[in-house]
Amino acid sequence: MRRYVAPAAVLAVVVLGLGVVANAFVTGGLANVLDRLQSRVAWVVPFVAMLLLVQYAPLAARQLLARVRASARL
């Protein structure tokens, strides 16, 4: 599946992931360690997962269906 992932999707995952990690360092270092400070950006992780799922689920479903059809022919 890695060869089908667009470089833009990899870039988005890396940049948004680094943003979440950077936010954890900043809020943990400059303020009290409170869960509410990270909750402002916690939605980014499921959002990126949903973006990848919407973009690549149809491709994965087609590949799986082709494998099932090929094995049924044997």
CHARMM-style PDB file with segment names, atoms N, HN, CA, C and O in Angstrom:
ATOM      1  N   MET     1       0.818  -1.199   0.000  1.00  0.00      PROA
ATOM      2  CA  MET     1       0.000   0.000   0.000  1.00  0.00      PROA
ATOM      3  C   MET     1       0.858   1.257   0.000  1.00  0.00      PROA
ATOM      4  O   MET     1       0.412   2.314  -0.448  1.00  0.00      PROA
ATOM      5  N   ARG     2       2.081   1.151   0.497  1.00  0.00      PROA
ATOM      6  HN  ARG     2       2.443   0.292   0.861  1.00  0.00      PROA
ATOM      7  CA  ARG     2       2.945   2.328   0.589  1.00  0.00      PROA
ATOM      8  C   ARG     2       3.217   2.953  -0.768  1.00  0.00      PROA
ATOM      9  O   ARG     2       3.322   4.175  -0.874  1.00  0.00      PROA
ATOM     10  N   ARG     3       3.333   2.140  -1.804  1.00  0.00      PROA
ATOM     11  HN  ARG     3       3.248   1.148  -1.719  1.00  0.00      PROA
ATOM     12  CA  ARG     3       3.649   2.706  -3.119  1.00  0.00      PROA
ATOM     13  C   ARG     3       2.472   3.470  -3.724  1.00  0.00      PROA
ATOM     14  O   ARG     3       2.651   4.244  -4.664  1.00  0.00      PROA
ATOM     15  N   TYR     4       1.267   3.251  -3.185  1.00  0.00      PROA
ATOM     16  HN  TYR     4       1.123   2.622  -2.422  1.00  0.00      PROA
ATOM     17  CA  TYR     4       0.099   3.955  -3.699  1.00  0.00      PROA
ATOM     18  C   TYR     4      -0.188   5.260  -2.961  1.00  0.00      PROA
ATOM     19  O   TYR     4      -0.987   6.072  -3.427  1.00  0.00      PROA
ATOM     20  N   VAL     5       0.447   5.464  -1.831  1.00  0.00      PROA
ATOM     21  HN  VAL     5       1.097   4.805  -1.453  1.00  0.00      PROA
ATOM     22  CA  VAL     5       0.194   6.672  -1.047  1.00  0.00      PROA
ATOM     23  C   VAL     5       0.927   7.843  -1.698  1.00  0.00      PROA
ATOM     24  O   VAL     5       2.128   7.784  -1.960  1.00  0.00      PROA
ATOM     25  N   ALA     6       0.177   8.890  -1.945  1.00  0.00      PROA
ATOM     26  HN  ALA     6      -0.798   8.938  -1.731  1.00  0.00      PROA
ATOM     27  CA  ALA     6       0.728  10.071  -2.605  1.00  0.00      PROA
ATOM     28  C   ALA     6       1.687  10.801  -1.670  1.00  0.00      PROA
ATOM     29  O   ALA     6       1.496  10.799  -0.454  1.00  0.00      PROA
ATOM     30  N   PRO     7       2.714  11.421  -2.235  1.00  0.00      PROA
ATOM     31  CA  PRO     7       3.646  12.193  -1.393  1.00  0.00      PROA
ATOM     32  C   PRO     7       2.955  13.314  -0.617  1.00  0.00      PROA
ATOM     33  O   PRO     7       3.390  13.666   0.479  1.00  0.00      PROA
ATOM     34  N   ALA     8       1.901  13.866  -1.168  1.00  0.00      PROA
ATOM     35  HN  ALA     8       1.547  13.580  -2.059  1.00  0.00      PROA
ATOM     36  CA  ALA     8       1.171  14.923  -0.462  1.00  0.00      PROA
ATOM     37  C   ALA     8       0.501  14.366   0.798  1.00  0.00      PROA
ATOM     38  O   ALA     8       0.436  15.053   1.817  1.00  0.00      PROA
ATOM     39  N   ALA     9       0.012  13.144   0.736  1.00  0.00      PROA
ATOM     40  HN  ALA     9       0.065  12.586  -0.091  1.00  0.00      PROA
ATOM     41  CA  ALA     9      -0.604  12.526   1.913  1.00  0.00      PROA
ATOM     42  C   ALA     9       0.440  12.242   2.980  1.00  0.00      PROA
ATOM     43  O   ALA     9       0.183  12.440   4.167  1.00  0.00      PROA
ATOM     44  N   VAL    10       1.604  11.784   2.574  1.00  0.00      PROA
ATOM     45  HN  VAL    10       1.813  11.623   1.610  1.00  0.00      PROA
ATOM     46  CA  VAL    10       2.690  11.542   3.530  1.00  0.00      PROA
ATOM     47  C   VAL    10       3.109  12.846   4.174  1.00  0.00      PROA
ATOM     48  O   VAL    10       3.327  12.903   5.385  1.00  0.00      PROA
ATOM     49  N   LEU    11       3.223  13.890   3.379  1.00  0.00      PROA
ATOM     50  HN  LEU    11       3.046  13.844   2.396  1.00  0.00      PROA
ATOM     51  CA  LEU    11       3.589  15.206   3.899  1.00  0.00      PROA
ATOM     52  C   LEU    11       2.548  15.707   4.898  1.00  0.00      PROA
ATOM     53  O   LEU    11       2.906  16.248   5.944  1.00  0.00      PROA
ATOM     54  N   ALA    12       1.279  15.534   4.588  1.00  0.00      PROA
ATOM     55  HN  ALA    12       0.989  15.095   3.738  1.00  0.00      PROA
ATOM     56  CA  ALA    12       0.218  15.980   5.493  1.00  0.00      PROA
ATOM     57  C   ALA    12       0.285  15.231   6.820  1.00  0.00      PROA
ATOM     58  O   ALA    12       0.144  15.836   7.883  1.00  0.00      PROA
ATOM     59  N   VAL    13       0.499  13.929   6.766  1.00  0.00      PROA
ATOM     60  HN  VAL    13       0.613  13.437   5.903  1.00  0.00      PROA
ATOM     61  CA  VAL    13       0.584  13.135   7.999  1.00  0.00      PROA
ATOM     62  C   VAL    13       1.781  13.571   8.835  1.00  0.00      PROA
ATOM     63  O   VAL    13       1.672  13.711  10.053  1.00  0.00      PROA
ATOM     64  N   VAL    14       2.909  13.783   8.193  1.00  0.00      PROA
ATOM     65  HN  VAL    14       2.997  13.669   7.203  1.00  0.00      PROA
ATOM     66  CA  VAL    14       4.120  14.169   8.921  1.00  0.00      PROA
ATOM     67  C   VAL    14       3.969  15.560   9.535  1.00  0.00      PROA
ATOM     68  O   VAL    14       4.292  15.756  10.707  1.00  0.00      PROA
ATOM     69  N   VAL    15       3.485  16.514   8.763  1.00  0.00      PROA
ATOM     70  HN  VAL    15       3.222  16.354   7.812  1.00  0.00      PROA
ATOM     71  CA  VAL    15       3.355  17.886   9.264  1.00  0.00      PROA
ATOM     72  C   VAL    15       2.338  17.959  10.402  1.00  0.00      PROA
ATOM     73  O   VAL    15       2.598  18.588  11.428  1.00  0.00      PROA
ATOM     74  N   LEU    16       1.194  17.326  10.227  1.00  0.00      PROA
ATOM     75  HN  LEU    16       0.982  16.816   9.393  1.00  0.00      PROA
ATOM     76  CA  LEU    16       0.185  17.378  11.280  1.00  0.00      PROA
ATOM     77  C   LEU    16       0.620  16.591  12.511  1.00  0.00      PROA
ATOM     78  O   LEU    16       0.327  16.990  13.639  1.00  0.00      PROA
ATOM     79  N   GLY    17       1.309  15.489  12.304  1.00  0.00      PROA
ATOM     80  HN  GLY    17       1.547  15.165  11.388  1.00  0.00      PROA
ATOM     81  CA  GLY    17       1.839  14.731  13.442  1.00  0.00      PROA
ATOM     82  C   GLY    17       2.876  15.524  14.214  1.00  0.00      PROA
ATOM     83  O   GLY    17       2.872  15.530  15.445  1.00  0.00      PROA
ATOM     84  N   LEU    18       3.764  16.192  13.491  1.00  0.00      PROA
ATOM     85  HN  LEU    18       3.767  16.187  12.491  1.00  0.00      PROA
ATOM     86  CA  LEU    18       4.751  17.030  14.166  1.00  0.00      PROA
ATOM     87  C   LEU    18       4.090  18.195  14.893  1.00  0.00      PROA
ATOM     88  O   LEU    18       4.570  18.625  15.942  1.00  0.00      PROA
ATOM     89  N   GLY    19       3.005  18.699  14.348  1.00  0.00      PROA
ATOM     90  HN  GLY    19       2.616  18.350  13.496  1.00  0.00      PROA
ATOM     91  CA  GLY    19       2.273  19.774  15.017  1.00  0.00      PROA
ATOM     92  C   GLY    19       1.677  19.321  16.335  1.00  0.00      PROA
ATOM     93  O   GLY    19       1.716  20.058  17.321  1.00  0.00      PROA
ATOM     94  N   VAL    20       1.128  18.119  16.362  1.00  0.00      PROA
ATOM     95  HN  VAL    20       1.096  17.521  15.561  1.00  0.00      PROA
ATOM     96  CA  VAL    20       0.560  17.593  17.604  1.00  0.00      PROA
ATOM     97  C   VAL    20       1.661  17.366  18.637  1.00  0.00      PROA
ATOM     98  O   VAL    20       1.485  17.687  19.813  1.00  0.00      PROA
ATOM     99  N   VAL    21       2.795  16.815  18.204  1.00  0.00      PROA
ATOM    100  HN  VAL    21       2.938  16.554  17.250  1.00  0.00      PROA
ATOM    101  CA  VAL    21       3.909  16.569  19.120  1.00  0.00      PROA
ATOM    102  C   VAL    21       4.491  17.891  19.619  1.00  0.00      PROA
ATOM    103  O   VAL    21       4.802  18.024  20.803  1.00  0.00      PROA
ATOM    104  N   ALA    22       4.638  18.860  18.727  1.00  0.00      PROA
ATOM    105  HN  ALA    22       4.385  18.752  17.766  1.00  0.00      PROA
ATOM    106  CA  ALA    22       5.161  20.164  19.145  1.00  0.00      PROA
ATOM    107  C   ALA    22       4.222  20.836  20.139  1.00  0.00      PROA
ATOM    108  O   ALA    22       4.672  21.461  21.100  1.00  0.00      PROA
ATOM    109  N   ASN    23       2.928  20.709  19.909  1.00  0.00      PROA
ATOM    110  HN  ASN    23       2.563  20.201  19.128  1.00  0.00      PROA
ATOM    111  CA  ASN    23       1.967  21.276  20.854  1.00  0.00      PROA
ATOM    112  C   ASN    23       2.090  20.612  22.222  1.00  0.00      PROA
ATOM    113  O   ASN    23       1.959  21.282  23.246  1.00  0.00      PROA
ATOM    114  N   ALA    24       2.338  19.316  22.250  1.00  0.00      PROA
ATOM    115  HN  ALA    24       2.445  18.771  21.418  1.00  0.00      PROA
ATOM    116  CA  ALA    24       2.507  18.626  23.529  1.00  0.00      PROA
ATOM    117  C   ALA    24       3.738  19.134  24.267  1.00  0.00      PROA
ATOM    118  O   ALA    24       3.701  19.325  25.482  1.00  0.00      PROA
ATOM    119  N   PHE    25       4.823  19.353  23.540  1.00  0.00      PROA
ATOM    120  HN  PHE    25       4.853  19.198  22.553  1.00  0.00      PROA
ATOM    121  CA  PHE    25       6.035  19.869  24.185  1.00  0.00      PROA
ATOM    122  C   PHE    25       5.837  21.287  24.703  1.00  0.00      PROA
ATOM    123  O   PHE    25       6.243  21.605  25.820  1.00  0.00      PROA
ATOM    124  N   VAL    26       5.215  22.135  23.896  1.00  0.00      PROA
ATOM    125  HN  VAL    26       4.885  21.876  22.988  1.00  0.00      PROA
ATOM    126  CA  VAL    26       5.037  23.537  24.298  1.00  0.00      PROA
ATOM    127  C   VAL    26       4.092  23.649  25.484  1.00  0.00      PROA
ATOM    128  O   VAL    26       4.393  24.328  26.465  1.00  0.00      PROA
ATOM    129  N   THR    27       2.944  22.977  25.390  1.00  0.00      PROA
ATOM    130  HN  THR    27       2.699  22.424  24.593  1.00  0.00      PROA
ATOM    131  CA  THR    27       1.988  23.090  26.496  1.00  0.00      PROA
ATOM    132  C   THR    27       2.498  22.385  27.748  1.00  0.00      PROA
ATOM    133  O   THR    27       2.159  22.796  28.857  1.00  0.00      PROA
ATOM    134  N   GLY    28       3.289  21.352  27.603  1.00  0.00      PROA
ATOM    135  HN  GLY    28       3.564  21.018  26.701  1.00  0.00      PROA
ATOM    136  CA  GLY    28       3.851  20.674  28.767  1.00  0.00      PROA
ATOM    137  C   GLY    28       4.993  21.444  29.395  1.00  0.00      PROA
ATOM    138  O   GLY    28       5.215  21.348  30.601  1.00  0.00      PROA
ATOM    139  N   GLY    29       5.717  22.204  28.599  1.00  0.00      PROA
ATOM    140  HN  GLY    29       5.537  22.283  27.618  1.00  0.00      PROA
ATOM    141  CA  GLY    29       6.859  22.943  29.119  1.00  0.00      PROA
ATOM    142  C   GLY    29       6.530  24.319  29.648  1.00  0.00      PROA
ATOM    143  O   GLY    29       7.217  24.817  30.539  1.00  0.00      PROA
ATOM    144  N   LEU    30       5.504  24.937  29.125  1.00  0.00      PROA
ATOM    145  HN  LEU    30       4.946  24.532  28.401  1.00  0.00      PROA
ATOM    146  CA  LEU    30       5.193  26.307  29.515  1.00  0.00      PROA
ATOM    147  C   LEU    30       4.020  26.424  30.475  1.00  0.00      PROA
ATOM    148  O   LEU    30       3.776  27.494  31.033  1.00  0.00      PROA
ATOM    149  N   ALA    31       3.314  25.360  30.664  1.00  0.00      PROA
ATOM    150  HN  ALA    31       3.512  24.491  30.211  1.00  0.00      PROA
ATOM    151  CA  ALA    31       2.141  25.415  31.533  1.00  0.00      PROA
ATOM    152  C   ALA    31       2.107  24.150  32.387  1.00  0.00      PROA
ATOM    153  O   ALA    31       2.973  23.281  32.285  1.00  0.00      PROA
ATOM    154  N   ASN    32       1.112  24.080  33.204  1.00  0.00      PROA
ATOM    155  HN  ASN    32       0.409  24.786  33.286  1.00  0.00      PROA
ATOM    156  CA  ASN    32       0.904  22.841  33.952  1.00  0.00      PROA
ATOM    157  C   ASN    32       0.542  21.732  32.973  1.00  0.00      PROA
ATOM    158  O   ASN    32      -0.037  21.986  31.917  1.00  0.00      PROA
ATOM    159  N   VAL    33       0.880  20.534  33.325  1.00  0.00      PROA
ATOM    160  HN  VAL    33       1.351  20.328  34.183  1.00  0.00      PROA
ATOM    161  CA  VAL    33       0.548  19.407  32.456  1.00  0.00      PROA
ATOM    162  C   VAL    33      -0.928  19.081  32.655  1.00  0.00      PROA
ATOM    163  O   VAL    33      -1.310  18.393  33.601  1.00  0.00      PROA
ATOM    164  N   LEU    34      -1.726  19.582  31.759  1.00  0.00      PROA
ATOM    165  HN  LEU    34      -1.416  20.141  30.991  1.00  0.00      PROA
ATOM    166  CA  LEU    34      -3.168  19.386  31.830  1.00  0.00      PROA
ATOM    167  C   LEU    34      -3.658  18.795  30.515  1.00  0.00      PROA
ATOM    168  O   LEU    34      -3.190  19.179  29.443  1.00  0.00      PROA
ATOM    169  N   ASP    35      -4.589  17.873  30.598  1.00  0.00      PROA
ATOM    170  HN  ASP    35      -4.969  17.561  31.468  1.00  0.00      PROA
ATOM    171  CA  ASP    35      -5.134  17.246  29.400  1.00  0.00      PROA
ATOM    172  C   ASP    35      -5.889  18.232  28.516  1.00  0.00      PROA
ATOM    173  O   ASP    35      -5.927  18.076  27.296  1.00  0.00      PROA
ATOM    174  N   ARG    36      -6.478  19.230  29.122  1.00  0.00      PROA
ATOM    175  HN  ARG    36      -6.448  19.357  30.113  1.00  0.00      PROA
ATOM    176  CA  ARG    36      -7.293  20.161  28.335  1.00  0.00      PROA
ATOM    177  C   ARG    36      -6.467  20.952  27.326  1.00  0.00      PROA
ATOM    178  O   ARG    36      -6.999  21.392  26.307  1.00  0.00      PROA
ATOM    179  N   LEU    37      -5.186  21.137  27.591  1.00  0.00      PROA
ATOM    180  HN  LEU    37      -4.754  20.779  28.418  1.00  0.00      PROA
ATOM    181  CA  LEU    37      -4.353  21.900  26.665  1.00  0.00      PROA
ATOM    182  C   LEU    37      -4.082  21.112  25.381  1.00  0.00      PROA
ATOM    183  O   LEU    37      -3.987  21.702  24.305  1.00  0.00      PROA
ATOM    184  N   GLN    38      -3.959  19.803  25.483  1.00  0.00      PROA
ATOM    185  HN  GLN    38      -4.036  19.324  26.358  1.00  0.00      PROA
ATOM    186  CA  GLN    38      -3.735  18.983  24.295  1.00  0.00      PROA
ATOM    187  C   GLN    38      -5.048  18.680  23.577  1.00  0.00      PROA
ATOM    188  O   GLN    38      -5.045  18.327  22.397  1.00  0.00      PROA
ATOM    189  N   SER    39      -6.153  18.815  24.272  1.00  0.00      PROA
ATOM    190  HN  SER    39      -6.156  19.102  25.230  1.00  0.00      PROA
ATOM    191  CA  SER    39      -7.439  18.484  23.661  1.00  0.00      PROA
ATOM    192  C   SER    39      -7.806  19.442  22.529  1.00  0.00      PROA
ATOM    193  O   SER    39      -8.664  19.128  21.705  1.00  0.00      PROA
ATOM    194  N   ARG    40      -7.163  20.601  22.487  1.00  0.00      PROA
ATOM    195  HN  ARG    40      -6.465  20.855  23.156  1.00  0.00      PROA
ATOM    196  CA  ARG    40      -7.452  21.538  21.401  1.00  0.00      PROA
ATOM    197  C   ARG    40      -6.983  21.008  20.051  1.00  0.00      PROA
ATOM    198  O   ARG    40      -7.561  21.352  19.020  1.00  0.00      PROA
ATOM    199  N   VAL    41      -5.963  20.192  20.042  1.00  0.00      PROA
ATOM    200  HN  VAL    41      -5.493  19.913  20.880  1.00  0.00      PROA
ATOM    201  CA  VAL    41      -5.441  19.673  18.778  1.00  0.00      PROA
ATOM    202  C   VAL    41      -5.576  18.160  18.660  1.00  0.00      PROA
ATOM    203  O   VAL    41      -5.100  17.570  17.689  1.00  0.00      PROA
ATOM    204  N   ALA    42      -6.220  17.526  19.637  1.00  0.00      PROA
ATOM    205  HN  ALA    42      -6.606  18.005  20.425  1.00  0.00      PROA
ATOM    206  CA  ALA    42      -6.356  16.067  19.606  1.00  0.00      PROA
ATOM    207  C   ALA    42      -7.228  15.605  18.440  1.00  0.00      PROA
ATOM    208  O   ALA    42      -7.109  14.459  18.005  1.00  0.00      PROA
ATOM    209  N   TRP    43      -8.086  16.458  17.935  1.00  0.00      PROA
ATOM    210  HN  TRP    43      -8.182  17.389  18.288  1.00  0.00      PROA
ATOM    211  CA  TRP    43      -8.954  16.090  16.821  1.00  0.00      PROA
ATOM    212  C   TRP    43      -8.165  15.908  15.524  1.00  0.00      PROA
ATOM    213  O   TRP    43      -8.682  15.325  14.572  1.00  0.00      PROA
ATOM    214  N   VAL    44      -6.931  16.394  15.470  1.00  0.00      PROA
ATOM    215  HN  VAL    44      -6.510  16.868  16.243  1.00  0.00      PROA
ATOM    216  CA  VAL    44      -6.130  16.311  14.244  1.00  0.00      PROA
ATOM    217  C   VAL    44      -5.809  14.857  13.894  1.00  0.00      PROA
ATOM    218  O   VAL    44      -5.813  14.492  12.718  1.00  0.00      PROA
ATOM    219  N   VAL    45      -5.536  14.037  14.884  1.00  0.00      PROA
ATOM    220  HN  VAL    45      -5.532  14.333  15.839  1.00  0.00      PROA
ATOM    221  CA  VAL    45      -5.153  12.640  14.627  1.00  0.00      PROA
ATOM    222  C   VAL    45      -6.293  11.866  13.964  1.00  0.00      PROA
ATOM    223  O   VAL    45      -6.053  11.244  12.929  1.00  0.00      PROA
ATOM    224  N   PRO    46      -7.532  11.866  14.502  1.00  0.00      PROA
ATOM    225  CA  PRO    46      -8.600  11.164  13.789  1.00  0.00      PROA
ATOM    226  C   PRO    46      -8.948  11.806  12.449  1.00  0.00      PROA
ATOM    227  O   PRO    46      -9.380  11.123  11.520  1.00  0.00      PROA
ATOM    228  N   PHE    47      -8.758  13.121  12.353  1.00  0.00      PROA
ATOM    229  HN  PHE    47      -8.408  13.676  13.107  1.00  0.00      PROA
ATOM    230  CA  PHE    47      -9.030  13.804  11.090  1.00  0.00      PROA
ATOM    231  C   PHE    47      -8.098  13.310   9.986  1.00  0.00      PROA
ATOM    232  O   PHE    47      -8.543  13.064   8.865  1.00  0.00      PROA
ATOM    233  N   VAL    48      -6.822  13.164  10.290  1.00  0.00      PROA
ATOM    234  HN  VAL    48      -6.460  13.364  11.201  1.00  0.00      PROA
ATOM    235  CA  VAL    48      -5.865  12.659   9.305  1.00  0.00      PROA
ATOM    236  C   VAL    48      -6.195  11.213   8.947  1.00  0.00      PROA
ATOM    237  O   VAL    48      -6.103  10.826   7.782  1.00  0.00      PROA
ATOM    238  N   ALA    49      -6.575  10.419   9.932  1.00  0.00      PROA
ATOM    239  HN  ALA    49      -6.650  10.733  10.879  1.00  0.00      PROA
ATOM    240  CA  ALA    49      -6.947   9.032   9.661  1.00  0.00      PROA
ATOM    241  C   ALA    49      -8.165   8.961   8.748  1.00  0.00      PROA
ATOM    242  O   ALA    49      -8.222   8.125   7.847  1.00  0.00      PROA
ATOM    243  N   MET    50      -9.138   9.839   8.982  1.00  0.00      PROA
ATOM    244  HN  MET    50      -9.091  10.518   9.714  1.00  0.00      PROA
ATOM    245  CA  MET    50     -10.314   9.862   8.115  1.00  0.00      PROA
ATOM    246  C   MET    50      -9.967  10.313   6.710  1.00  0.00      PROA
ATOM    247  O   MET    50     -10.506   9.778   5.741  1.00  0.00      PROA
ATOM    248  N   LEU    51      -9.080  11.282   6.580  1.00  0.00      PROA
ATOM    249  HN  LEU    51      -8.641  11.716   7.367  1.00  0.00      PROA
ATOM    250  CA  LEU    51      -8.662  11.727   5.252  1.00  0.00      PROA
ATOM    251  C   LEU    51      -8.014  10.585   4.469  1.00  0.00      PROA
ATOM    252  O   LEU    51      -8.324  10.370   3.297  1.00  0.00      PROA
ATOM    253  N   LEU    52      -7.120   9.862   5.122  1.00  0.00      PROA
ATOM    254  HN  LEU    52      -6.867  10.037   6.074  1.00  0.00      PROA
ATOM    255  CA  LEU    52      -6.465   8.743   4.455  1.00  0.00      PROA
ATOM    256  C   LEU    52      -7.453   7.632   4.125  1.00  0.00      PROA
ATOM    257  O   LEU    52      -7.360   7.009   3.067  1.00  0.00      PROA
ATOM    258  N   LEU    53      -8.390   7.385   5.018  1.00  0.00      PROA
ATOM    259  HN  LEU    53      -8.466   7.891   5.877  1.00  0.00      PROA
ATOM    260  CA  LEU    53      -9.389   6.357   4.773  1.00  0.00      PROA
ATOM    261  C   LEU    53     -10.268   6.711   3.586  1.00  0.00      PROA
ATOM    262  O   LEU    53     -10.543   5.861   2.739  1.00  0.00      PROA
ATOM    263  N   VAL    54     -10.706   7.946   3.520  1.00  0.00      PROA
ATOM    264  HN  VAL    54     -10.483   8.636   4.208  1.00  0.00      PROA
ATOM    265  CA  VAL    54     -11.555   8.386   2.403  1.00  0.00      PROA
ATOM    266  C   VAL    54     -10.782   8.337   1.091  1.00  0.00      PROA
ATOM    267  O   VAL    54     -11.340   7.995   0.049  1.00  0.00      PROA
ATOM    268  N   GLN    55      -9.511   8.676   1.142  1.00  0.00      PROA
ATOM    269  HN  GLN    55      -9.058   8.954   1.989  1.00  0.00      PROA
ATOM    270  CA  GLN    55      -8.728   8.723  -0.082  1.00  0.00      PROA
ATOM    271  C   GLN    55      -8.334   7.331  -0.575  1.00  0.00      PROA
ATOM    272  O   GLN    55      -8.340   7.081  -1.780  1.00  0.00      PROA
ATOM    273  N   TYR    56      -7.991   6.425   0.340  1.00  0.00      PROA
ATOM    274  HN  TYR    56      -7.985   6.628   1.319  1.00  0.00      PROA
ATOM    275  CA  TYR    56      -7.422   5.151  -0.083  1.00  0.00      PROA
ATOM    276  C   TYR    56      -8.308   3.935   0.148  1.00  0.00      PROA
ATOM    277  O   TYR    56      -7.947   2.846  -0.297  1.00  0.00      PROA
ATOM    278  N   ALA    57      -9.429   4.061   0.808  1.00  0.00      PROA
ATOM    279  HN  ALA    57      -9.723   4.947   1.169  1.00  0.00      PROA
ATOM    280  CA  ALA    57     -10.311   2.923   1.024  1.00  0.00      PROA
ATOM    281  C   ALA    57     -10.875   2.369  -0.285  1.00  0.00      PROA
ATOM    282  O   ALA    57     -10.927   1.150  -0.442  1.00  0.00      PROA
ATOM    283  N   PRO    58     -11.301   3.211  -1.229  1.00  0.00      PROA
ATOM    284  CA  PRO    58     -11.796   2.640  -2.489  1.00  0.00      PROA
ATOM    285  C   PRO    58     -10.729   1.830  -3.228  1.00  0.00      PROA
ATOM    286  O   PRO    58     -11.046   0.795  -3.814  1.00  0.00      PROA
ATOM    287  N   LEU    59      -9.493   2.273  -3.214  1.00  0.00      PROA
ATOM    288  HN  LEU    59      -9.235   3.114  -2.738  1.00  0.00      PROA
ATOM    289  CA  LEU    59      -8.407   1.543  -3.859  1.00  0.00      PROA
ATOM    290  C   LEU    59      -8.180   0.199  -3.182  1.00  0.00      PROA
ATOM    291  O   LEU    59      -8.038  -0.823  -3.853  1.00  0.00      PROA
ATOM    292  N   ALA    60      -8.146   0.200  -1.862  1.00  0.00      PROA
ATOM    293  HN  ALA    60      -8.261   1.030  -1.317  1.00  0.00      PROA
ATOM    294  CA  ALA    60      -7.939  -1.044  -1.119  1.00  0.00      PROA
ATOM    295  C   ALA    60      -9.114  -1.999  -1.330  1.00  0.00      PROA
ATOM    296  O   ALA    60      -8.914  -3.209  -1.438  1.00  0.00      PROA
ATOM    297  N   ALA    61     -10.323  -1.471  -1.387  1.00  0.00      PROA
ATOM    298  HN  ALA    61     -10.486  -0.489  -1.299  1.00  0.00      PROA
ATOM    299  CA  ALA    61     -11.494  -2.320  -1.612  1.00  0.00      PROA
ATOM    300  C   ALA    61     -11.446  -2.950  -2.999  1.00  0.00      PROA
ATOM    301  O   ALA    61     -11.779  -4.125  -3.155  1.00  0.00      PROA
ATOM    302  N   ARG    62     -11.041  -2.191  -3.999  1.00  0.00      PROA
ATOM    303  HN  ARG    62     -10.771  -1.237  -3.873  1.00  0.00      PROA
ATOM    304  CA  ARG    62     -10.926  -2.756  -5.359  1.00  0.00      PROA
ATOM    305  C   ARG    62      -9.878  -3.849  -5.411  1.00  0.00      PROA
ATOM    306  O   ARG    62     -10.088  -4.880  -6.050  1.00  0.00      PROA
ATOM    307  N   GLN    63      -8.746  -3.636  -4.743  1.00  0.00      PROA
ATOM    308  HN  GLN    63      -8.575  -2.799  -4.224  1.00  0.00      PROA
ATOM    309  CA  GLN    63      -7.691  -4.652  -4.734  1.00  0.00      PROA
ATOM    310  C   GLN    63      -8.140  -5.909  -4.011  1.00  0.00      PROA
ATOM    311  O   GLN    63      -7.853  -7.018  -4.463  1.00  0.00      PROA
ATOM    312  N   LEU    64      -8.832  -5.754  -2.909  1.00  0.00      PROA
ATOM    313  HN  LEU    64      -9.065  -4.854  -2.542  1.00  0.00      PROA
ATOM    314  CA  LEU    64      -9.324  -6.905  -2.170  1.00  0.00      PROA
ATOM    315  C   LEU    64     -10.356  -7.668  -2.981  1.00  0.00      PROA
ATOM    316  O   LEU    64     -10.344  -8.899  -2.999  1.00  0.00      PROA
ATOM    317  N   LEU    65     -11.246  -6.955  -3.650  1.00  0.00      PROA
ATOM    318  HN  LEU    65     -11.256  -5.955  -3.636  1.00  0.00      PROA
ATOM    319  CA  LEU    65     -12.251  -7.597  -4.489  1.00  0.00      PROA
ATOM    320  C   LEU    65     -11.606  -8.345  -5.638  1.00  0.00      PROA
ATOM    321  O   LEU    65     -12.051  -9.438  -5.989  1.00  0.00      PROA
ATOM    322  N   ALA    66     -10.566  -7.780  -6.230  1.00  0.00      PROA
ATOM    323  HN  ALA    66     -10.204  -6.893  -5.945  1.00  0.00      PROA
ATOM    324  CA  ALA    66      -9.863  -8.468  -7.317  1.00  0.00      PROA
ATOM    325  C   ALA    66      -9.192  -9.732  -6.816  1.00  0.00      PROA
ATOM    326  O   ALA    66      -9.186 -10.741  -7.521  1.00  0.00      PROA
ATOM    327  N   ARG    67      -8.626  -9.706  -5.617  1.00  0.00      PROA
ATOM    328  HN  ARG    67      -8.631  -8.887  -5.044  1.00  0.00      PROA
ATOM    329  CA  ARG    67      -8.008 -10.918  -5.048  1.00  0.00      PROA
ATOM    330  C   ARG    67      -9.034 -11.994  -4.771  1.00  0.00      PROA
ATOM    331  O   ARG    67      -8.785 -13.176  -5.009  1.00  0.00      PROA
ATOM    332  N   VAL    68     -10.192 -11.587  -4.268  1.00  0.00      PROA
ATOM    333  HN  VAL    68     -10.394 -10.627  -4.075  1.00  0.00      PROA
ATOM    334  CA  VAL    68     -11.251 -12.556  -3.978  1.00  0.00      PROA
ATOM    335  C   VAL    68     -11.744 -13.186  -5.274  1.00  0.00      PROA
ATOM    336  O   VAL    68     -11.949 -14.399  -5.336  1.00  0.00      PROA
ATOM    337  N   ARG    69     -11.931 -12.383  -6.294  1.00  0.00      PROA
ATOM    338  HN  ARG    69     -11.764 -11.398  -6.244  1.00  0.00      PROA
ATOM    339  CA  ARG    69     -12.383 -12.909  -7.584  1.00  0.00      PROA
ATOM    340  C   ARG    69     -11.346 -13.842  -8.197  1.00  0.00      PROA
ATOM    341  O   ARG    69     -11.692 -14.872  -8.775  1.00  0.00      PROA
ATOM    342  N   ALA    70     -10.073 -13.475  -8.068  1.00  0.00      PROA
ATOM    343  HN  ALA    70      -9.792 -12.638  -7.598  1.00  0.00      PROA
ATOM    344  CA  ALA    70      -9.020 -14.323  -8.621  1.00  0.00      PROA
ATOM    345  C   ALA    70      -8.939 -15.650  -7.890  1.00  0.00      PROA
ATOM    346  O   ALA    70      -8.712 -16.682  -8.521  1.00  0.00      PROA
ATOM    347  N   SER    71      -9.119 -15.653  -6.575  1.00  0.00      PROA
ATOM    348  HN  SER    71      -9.304 -14.815  -6.062  1.00  0.00      PROA
ATOM    349  CA  SER    71      -9.064 -16.903  -5.835  1.00  0.00      PROA
ATOM    350  C   SER    71     -10.303 -17.735  -6.066  1.00  0.00      PROA
ATOM    351  O   SER    71     -10.245 -18.959  -5.951  1.00  0.00      PROA
ATOM    352  N   ALA    72     -11.431 -17.110  -6.389  1.00  0.00      PROA
ATOM    353  HN  ALA    72     -11.479 -16.115  -6.482  1.00  0.00      PROA
ATOM    354  CA  ALA    72     -12.644 -17.860  -6.679  1.00  0.00      PROA
ATOM    355  C   ALA    72     -12.549 -18.581  -8.029  1.00  0.00      PROA
ATOM    356  O   ALA    72     -13.195 -19.609  -8.233  1.00  0.00      PROA
ATOM    357  N   ARG    73     -11.763 -18.055  -8.921  1.00  0.00      PROA
ATOM    358  HN  ARG    73     -11.238 -17.220  -8.754  1.00  0.00      PROA
ATOM    359  CA  ARG    73     -11.606 -18.675 -10.239  1.00  0.00      PROA
ATOM    360  C   ARG    73     -10.762 -19.941 -10.173  1.00  0.00      PROA
ATOM    361  O   ARG    73     -10.877 -20.814 -11.032  1.00  0.00      PROA
ATOM    362  N   LEU    74      -9.918 -20.039  -9.157  1.00  0.00      PROA
ATOM    363  HN  LEU    74      -9.825 -19.330  -8.458  1.00  0.00      PROA
ATOM    364  CA  LEU    74      -9.044 -21.219  -9.024  1.00  0.00      PROA
ATOM    365  C   LEU    74      -9.850 -22.367  -8.618  1.00  0.00      PROA
ATOM    366  OT1 LEU    74      -9.319 -23.464  -8.447  1.00  0.00      PROA
TER     367      LEU     74
END
